[in-house]
Amino acid sequence: MPGPGAYLIGEEEIKEVLEVLQSRYLFRYGDLSDKNFKQKVYTLEKEFAEYCGAGYALATSSGSGSLLVSLLALGIQPGDEVIVPAYTFVATYSSAIFAGAVPVLCEIDESLTLDPEAVETKITSKTKAIVPVHMLGNPCRMDAIMDIAGRHGLLVLEDACQAAGGSYKGKKLGTIGRMGAFSLNIFKTITTGDGGMIVTDDKGLYTRAFALHDQGHTPNRAGVQVGRRSILGLNFRVNELSGAVALAQLRKLDRILETLRSKKTKFKQSIANVPGVSFRTLPDPAGECATLCTVLFDSAEKAGRVARTLGTTTVDQSGWHVYANMEHVNRYLKEAGQPYGKGAYPRTDNILSRAINISVGVVDAGLGAAFGININSSDAEIRQKAESFIRACKE
Ligand SMILES: *Cc1c(COP(=O)(O)O)cnc(C)c1O
């Protein structure tokens, strides 16, 4: 039950992978003058940077790896505070924790993304960065967030793991803050099974991120000598097989988004007039990925009843995407003296308890999106699902 890219794996991915296997060059580095070396990861990075309109792109082994490498590249130090939304996937928190920082949770608004006004109240002398998450493919209110960051001298790392290809006021998500992190796992807009991307316009940050992701090396291991590496890195590299699939998927991204937007519009129009049902706010409707359609009810009771009828859950029940459900993170927050556990972020609790995620392209029970359509759904299926939803609301 994956994301839209996974539904569209076909001839293009097979061709790219076969080229790599036939060449027998599986490592991302090779002799660029050797025609046998297919340069899939190099090409992916080049095309992803161009697609996003970013100066640099770096492929990694996961979205979590992209977040950790980016935080470290930005110079996040032990004890620093990083402001994150109370509704996100667990990796937004765990990457900050692994960087030694304290994730400071912050209320969301009815876009289900970070509420900029609430961010302002969370800033202390220890705050170093804000990590807005473009949750469920929906861009955050980036103008307001960048304005706050500017006034307080804070770094912005966009967690665009669920939002590859989305945009805000004409800029691709991930390119508005200092750095942007993406995931290519199976539930995301495009996929290579597991993988990630980082984008930035800053050459210095790119160089640091590259070194951190590959044992301290300079970009593409050009001209590095033993004894001259300045940064201690680790290994978050991606290999040519993953690079090959990601490349084929990237080339389908615009078609994926176009299809999802058109199917979502049809679904949404069919349920638009149901009494007591509204939709989450979209800070830039033209730029959202349309992977999900999130509906909001007047009350948690009503949302719970409808969710049960549809065989799904309200968003507050969706496991590791809701702070209150993250046992290990709660333990950490308690030790760090931060609010933790259900009730700590009442506005977020309230919104999520009234919300149901209906799948459009991402079909994932873990996101609370077990009910809905997928990228291949016909008009008849879209109508039928809309009718089921309307019926459930009337019961
Ligand atoms: C998926 C996701 C991640 C982590 O990505 P992985 O590739 O699974 O490591 C991080 N943040 C958000 C918001 C995500 O949805």
The ligand as a Gaussian input file, in Angstrom:
#p B3LYP/6-31G(d) Opt

LIG

0 1
 C        9.093000       9.652000       5.363000
 C        9.449000      10.829000       6.168000
 C       10.739000      10.997000       6.689000
 C       11.786000       9.944000       6.638000
 O       12.045000       9.381000       5.418000
 P       12.734000       7.933000       5.298000
 O       13.171000       7.897000       3.884000
 O       11.700000       6.909000       5.613000
 O       13.874000       7.891000       6.237000
 C       11.004000      12.174000       7.357000
 N       10.083000      13.126000       7.523000
 C        8.824000      13.000000       7.053000
 C        7.838000      14.104000       7.252000
 C        8.467000      11.841000       6.382000
 O        7.203000      11.699000       5.959000

